[in-house]
């Protein structure tokens, strides 16, 4: 069945639901043929705000129905031909709303008569205003929102936790389609559950984790959370999800002008794509030899935990509302770059010690349950610790215009590191020691860099520079030899 036929069937099912099960849809207005432009504008504002207050996805206006009897009498109102002066009505209405809304007028060819349906999305970031005034739905009235402070407060409260994860990626799908669209077996396995012996049980599990939610009739909606984690193919969903798959590019050189050796545009949900990308990177990496106190050991060029944590952080903390961009992993000869859309919600210099602030709490929670990343607040600590153990250059946390990038560097000796890198390593080492309840000292920094004791003056110079630019401080001014800690401690 093509999308147009699916939409027509869903609209008829929706209308029947609104008419006969209206207790579930409080944000509905029935009209015979009243098409006053002011009335419609106020309704859009009021129903959008009311839908967010009632935690519904949409509000609706239906023309061609008697309000008292709910009898279908047919609609004469045509929003496509209606004008305001010389302007098309829909364009006028769009311009009168702030912020702009993607409302949708549709003709519904119901078996009992033609109707016009206006679908209004719930307010997202701020109250919706019509002609610079916000309205709200109280019973059948549409008063100013400012006249009802308790409703205003509830709206503001409900706006705060609004997130991308619970929005609909694909609407009006059957139970059979749900289990084809989503890799439910991976979900059950990765979350440590027993596979239900019937489809109803599978749907109940998926619904419990907000991967799907009920639509009208006996149909389902797949949420963005369900799609991004467990999609068999992201191309089966809303176009905004197509670029959210993990992309991987390997270059035969140190910059993007180099020849591309491998490229993967993964269209699977993260539950399968994540492990695939990590394994693929590990298989590509050369082996680095680390000489410890007693023996020579071979390790991958980058510690696996550093790769896993930086990629999982990019997935979890990305801003999904930025269109046309998704997580990107790029492997160069001398570094690994992981970039995600959206700026960090935490200052880059405090990303190691401060608890992470995630835009996508449900996604983060599920990925932790599936052991794709460490418990909240410990991931980047372990990245830095693993880098220090292997005596690699310090990772770099970069904030770009609308993105965040973490760079892991291939092995270089202390002599080959720049002054900036040495100071950054010193600062990060001070943080790790602080989180351990200890202090950074000259000898611990020597160990971090692999500096021999007889050359300890090299570490002293790094500490001196870090003190000069005020990224570390003496922990106890009365006992300067007691060690150092981050400047903010």
C-alpha positions in Angstrom: 0.0 0.0 0.0 1.5 3.4 -1.0 1.9 6.3 1.4 -1.0 8.2 0.0 -3.5 5.3 0.6 -2.0 4.7 4.1 -2.6 8.4 4.9 -6.2 8.2 3.7 -6.9 5.1 5.8 -5.2 6.6 8.8 -7.3 9.8 8.5 -10.5 7.9 8.4 -9.4 5.8 11.4 -8.4 9.0 13.2 -11.7 10.7 12.5 -13.6 7.7 13.9 -11.4 7.7 16.9 -12.0 11.4 17.5 -15.7 11.0 17.1 -16.3 7.9 19.2 -13.4 7.8 21.6 -13.0 11.5 22.3 -12.1 11.0 26.0 -8.6 10.1 24.8 -8.4 13.3 22.7 -9.3 16.4 24.7 -7.6 18.7 22.2 -10.3 18.5 19.5 -12.7 21.1 18.0 -15.6 20.2 15.7 -16.9 22.8 13.3 -19.7 22.8 10.8 -18.4 25.4 8.3 -17.2 28.3 10.4 -14.0 29.4 8.6 -13.3 32.7 10.4 -9.6 33.4 10.0 -9.3 34.9 13.5 -11.1 31.9 15.0 -8.8 29.4 13.2 -5.7 31.3 14.2 -6.7 31.3 17.9 -7.6 27.6 17.7 -4.2 26.7 16.3 -2.5 28.6 19.2 -4.8 27.2 21.8 -4.8 23.6 20.7 -1.1 23.5 20.2 -0.5 24.8 23.7 -3.2 22.6 25.2 -1.8 19.5 23.5 1.5 20.0 25.2 -0.2 20.6 28.5 -2.1 17.4 28.1 1.0 15.6 26.8 -0.5 14.8 23.5 1.3 14.9 20.2 -1.4 16.9 18.2 -4.5 18.9 18.5 -7.2 18.7 15.8 -9.9 20.8 14.2 -12.5 19.0 12.1 -14.9 20.8 9.7 -18.1 19.1 8.4 -19.3 17.8 11.8 -22.1 19.1 14.0 -20.5 20.0 17.3 -23.5 18.9 19.5 -24.4 15.7 17.8 -21.1 14.7 16.2 -23.0 14.0 13.1 -21.0 14.1 9.8 -22.7 16.7 7.5 -19.9 17.4 5.1 -17.6 20.4 4.8 -17.8 23.3 2.4 -14.7 25.0 3.8 -11.7 24.8 1.5 -8.5 26.0 3.1 -6.6 25.8 -0.3 -8.8 28.4 -2.0 -9.5 30.6 1.0 -7.7 34.0 0.9 -7.0 36.9 3.3 -7.0 40.0 1.1 -4.7 39.0 -1.8 -2.8 36.5 0.3 -3.3 32.7 0.4 -4.9 31.9 3.7 -2.5 29.1 4.7 0.5 31.4 4.1 -1.2 34.2 6.1 -1.8 31.8 9.0 1.8 30.6 8.9 3.0 34.2 9.2 0.7 35.0 12.1 2.0 32.2 14.3 5.1 32.4 16.4 7.0 30.2 16.4 6.2 28.8 13.0 4.3 25.5 13.1 4.1 22.7 10.6 0.3 22.4 10.8 -1.4 20.4 8.1 -4.8 20.7 6.4 -6.1 17.5 4.8 -9.3 16.5 3.0 -10.8 13.3 4.5 -13.0 11.3 2.2 -15.0 9.7 5.0 -17.7 7.2 4.0 -20.3 9.4 5.6 -19.2 12.6 3.9 -16.2 14.7 3.0 -14.4 16.5 5.9 -11.5 18.9 6.4 -9.0 17.9 9.1 -6.5 20.4 10.6 -3.7 18.6 12.4 -1.8 20.9 14.8 1.5 19.7 16.4 2.0 20.3 20.2 4.1 23.3 21.2 7.8 22.3 21.5 10.1 25.0 22.8 7.8 27.9 23.7 4.1 28.7 23.9 2.6 29.2 20.4 1.2 32.6 19.8 -1.3 33.9 17.2 -0.9 37.6 16.3 1.5 38.0 19.3 -0.9 36.4 21.8 -0.8 32.9 23.2 -4.1 31.1 23.7 -5.2 28.0 25.5 -8.1 25.5 25.5 -10.4 25.6 28.5 -13.5 23.5 27.8 -14.8 24.8 24.5 -13.3 28.3 25.0 -10.0 29.7 23.7 -9.0 32.4 26.2 -5.6 34.1 26.5 -3.1 31.8 28.1 -2.0 34.7 30.4 -5.4 34.7 32.0 -4.8 31.1 33.4 -1.5 31.1 35.2 -1.9 27.5 36.4 -2.2 26.4 32.8 0.8 28.5 31.8 2.9 27.0 34.5 1.9 23.4 33.5 2.7 24.2 29.9 6.2 25.6 30.8 6.8 22.5 32.9 5.8 20.2 30.1 7.9 22.1 27.6 11.1 21.5 29.6 11.4 17.7 29.3 10.2 17.7 25.7 12.7 15.5 23.7 13.3 14.2 20.3 13.2 10.6 21.4 9.5 10.3 21.9 8.5 11.9 18.6 7.1 9.7 15.9 9.5 8.3 13.2 6.8 6.3 11.4 3.1 6.5 12.1 0.2 4.1 11.6 1.9 0.8 11.2 0.5 -2.6 11.9 1.9 -5.1 14.5 3.4 -7.1 11.6 5.1 -4.0 10.2 6.6 -3.1 13.6 8.4 -6.4 13.9 9.7 -6.0 10.4 10.9 -2.5 10.8 12.6 -3.0 14.2 15.2 -5.6 15.1 13.3 -6.7 18.2 15.4 -9.8 18.7 18.5 -7.6 19.3 16.5 -5.4 21.7 15.4 -8.4 23.7 18.9 -9.9 23.8 20.8 -6.8 24.5 18.5 -5.8 27.4 18.8 -9.2 29.0 15.1 -10.2 28.6 13.6 -13.5 27.6 12.0 -13.5 24.2 8.2 -13.5 24.5 6.5 -16.5 22.8 4.0 -14.3 20.9 3.8 -10.9 19.1 1.6 -9.3 21.7 4.4 -9.9 24.3 7.0 -8.4 22.0 4.9 -5.3 21.4 4.4 -4.9 25.2 8.1 -4.9 25.8 8.8 -2.4 23.0 6.1 -0.1 24.3 7.4 -0.3 27.8 10.7 1.2 26.7 9.0 3.9 24.5 10.3 2.3 21.3 6.7 2.2 20.0 3.5 3.8 21.1 -0.2 3.3 20.2 -1.7 5.2 17.3 -5.3 5.3 16.3 -7.3 2.1 15.9 -5.1 -1.0 16.4 -2.1 0.7 14.8 1.2 1.7 16.2 3.7 4.5 15.9 7.4 3.8 15.9 9.2 6.5 18.0 12.5 8.1 17.0 14.1 6.3 19.9 12.9 2.9 18.5 14.1 3.7 15.0 17.5 5.2 15.8 18.4 2.2 18.1 16.8 -0.8 16.4 15.9 0.1 12.8 16.6 -2.6 10.3 17.0 0.2 7.8 16.8 3.9 8.7 15.7 4.7 5.1 12.3 3.1 6.0 11.6 6.0 8.4 11.2 9.8 8.2 13.7 11.5 5.9 15.2 13.3 8.9 16.5 9.9 10.2 18.3 8.9 7.0 21.4 11.0 7.8 21.5 10.0 11.5 23.2 6.6 10.8 26.8 6.2 11.8 29.2 7.2 9.0 32.8 6.0 8.9 35.6 7.1 6.6 39.2 5.9 6.5 41.8 8.1 4.8 45.2 7.0 3.4 46.9 10.1 4.9 46.7 12.8 7.5 43.9 15.0 6.0 40.7 14.8 4.0 42.5 15.5 0.8 44.0 12.0 1.1 42.6 9.0 -0.8 39.6 7.4 0.9 40.4 3.8 1.7 37.1 2.7 3.2 33.7 4.3 3.7 30.6 3.0 5.5 27.2 4.8 5.5 25.5 2.5 8.0 21.7 2.5 7.7 21.1 0.2 10.6 20.0 1.3 14.1 22.8 2.0 16.6 22.2 -1.3 18.4 23.9 -3.2 15.5 25.8 -0.4 13.8 27.8 0.6 16.9 29.4 -2.8 17.5 30.0 -3.2 13.8 31.8 0.2 13.5 34.0 -0.5 16.6 35.0 -3.9 15.4 35.7 -2.6 11.9 38.0 0.2 13.3 39.8 -2.3 15.5 40.5 -4.6 12.5 41.9 -1.7 10.5 44.2 -0.4 13.3 47.9 -1.3 13.3 49.4 -2.7 16.5 51.4 -0.4 18.9 54.1 -1.8 21.1 54.2 -0.5 24.7 57.3 -1.2 26.8 56.4 -1.6 30.4 58.6 -2.1 33.5 59.3 -5.7 32.7 58.1 -6.6 29.3 57.1 -5.5 25.8 53.3 -5.7 25.1 51.4 -5.2 21.9 48.2 -3.1 21.9 45.9 -1.7 19.3 46.9 1.8 18.2 44.0 3.2 20.2 42.6 1.5 23.4 39.3 -0.1 22.6 37.6 1.5 25.6 38.6 4.9 24.3 37.1 4.1 20.9 33.9 2.7 22.4 33.4 5.5 24.9 34.0 8.4 22.5 31.8 6.9 19.8 29.0 6.1 22.3 29.2 9.6 23.7 28.9 11.1 20.2 25.7 9.0 19.7 24.2 9.8 23.0 24.9 13.5 23.2 24.3 14.5 19.6 21.6 17.1 18.8 19.1 15.1 16.7 17.2 18.3 15.8 20.1 19.5 13.6 19.0 18.3 10.2 21.2 16.7 7.6 24.0 15.8 10.0 24.8 12.7 12.0 27.7 11.1 13.9 30.9 10.8 11.8 34.0 8.7 12.6 37.1 9.5 10.6 40.3 7.5 10.7 43.5 9.2 9.6 47.0 7.8 9.7 47.8 10.0 12.8 44.5 10.3 14.6 40.9 9.2 15.0 38.2 11.9 14.9 34.6 11.4 16.2 32.2 14.3 15.5 28.6 14.7 16.4 26.0 17.4 15.6 25.3 19.8 18.5 27.5 21.6 20.9 28.4 20.1 24.3 26.1 21.0 27.2 29.2 21.0 29.4 32.3 23.2 29.0 34.9 21.2 27.1 37.5 21.8 29.8 35.2 20.2 32.4 33.9 17.2 30.3 36.1 14.8 32.2 35.1 15.6 35.8 31.5 17.0 35.5 28.5 14.6 35.2 27.4 14.6 31.6 24.2 16.5 30.6 22.4 14.5 27.9 19.9 15.8 25.4 18.7 12.2 25.0 18.2 10.6 28.4 16.2 7.6 27.2 18.8 6.9 24.5 21.6 7.2 27.1 19.8 4.9 29.6 19.1 2.2 27.0 22.7 2.3 25.7 24.0 1.9 29.2 21.6 -1.0 29.8 22.9 -2.7 26.7 26.5 -2.2 27.9 27.5 0.0 25.0 29.0 2.6 27.3 30.0 3.0 30.9 27.8 4.1 33.8 26.9 7.8 33.7 29.8 10.0 34.6 32.6 7.4 34.3 33.1 7.1 30.5 35.5 9.9 29.8 37.5 9.2 32.9 38.3 5.8 31.6 39.2 7.2 28.2 41.8 9.4 29.7 43.1 6.6 32.0 43.5 4.2 29.1 45.3 6.9 27.0 47.6 7.6 30.0 48.4 3.9 30.4 49.4 3.7 26.8 51.3 7.0 27.0 49.4 8.5 24.1 49.1 12.2 23.4 46.1 13.6 25.3 42.7 13.6 23.6 41.4 16.9 22.3 37.8 18.1 22.9 36.8 20.6 20.3 33.6 22.7 20.1 32.8 23.6 16.5 30.0 25.9 15.2 27.2 23.3 15.5 29.1 20.2 16.5 31.4 18.6 19.0 34.5 16.7 18.1 36.8 14.4 20.1 40.3 13.6 18.6 42.3 10.6 19.7 45.9 10.8 18.6 48.3 8.0 17.4 51.4 7.3 19.5 54.1 10.0 19.7 56.9 10.4 22.2 57.1 13.1 24.7 59.7 14.9 22.5 57.3 14.8 19.6 54.4 16.3 21.5 53.9 20.1 21.2 54.0 22.3 24.3 50.2 22.7 24.0 49.7 18.9 24.0 52.0 18.5 27.0 50.1 21.1 29.0 46.8 19.5 28.0 48.0 16.1 29.1 49.2 17.6 32.4 45.8 19.2 33.0 43.9 16.0 32.2 46.3 14.0 34.4 45.6 16.4 37.3 41.9 15.8 36.9 42.3 12.0 37.0 44.4 12.2 40.1 41.8 14.6 41.7 38.9 12.2 40.9 40.9 9.5 42.5 41.3 11.6 45.7 45.0 12.1 45.0 47.3 14.9 43.8 49.4 15.1 40.7 53.1 15.2 41.4 56.2 15.4 39.3 56.8 11.6 39.5 53.2 10.8 38.5 53.5 13.1 35.5 56.8 11.5 34.6 55.1 8.1 34.6 52.2 9.4 32.5 54.7 10.7 29.8 57.1 7.8 30.1 59.9 10.1 31.3 62.8 8.5 33.0 63.6 9.7 36.6 66.9 11.3 35.6 64.9 13.5 33.2 62.3 14.6 35.7 63.1 18.2 35.0 61.2 17.8 31.7 58.0 17.2 33.7 58.8 20.1 35.9 58.9 22.4 32.9 55.4 21.2 31.9 54.0 21.8 35.3 55.6 25.3 35.4 53.9 26.1 32.1 50.5 24.7 33.3 50.8 26.9 36.4 51.6 29.9 34.3 48.5 29.6 32.1 46.4 28.7 35.2 45.0 25.3 34.3 46.4 23.8 37.5 47.3 25.1 40.9 49.3 24.1 44.0 47.0 22.0 46.1 48.3 23.4 49.4 50.2 26.8 49.2 51.7 26.0 52.6 53.2 22.8 51.3 54.0 23.3 47.6 55.7 19.9 47.2 52.4 18.2 48.2 51.2 18.2 44.7 48.9 19.9 42.2 45.2 19.9 41.3 43.0 21.4 38.6 42.5 25.2 38.8 38.8 24.8 39.6 39.2 22.4 42.5 
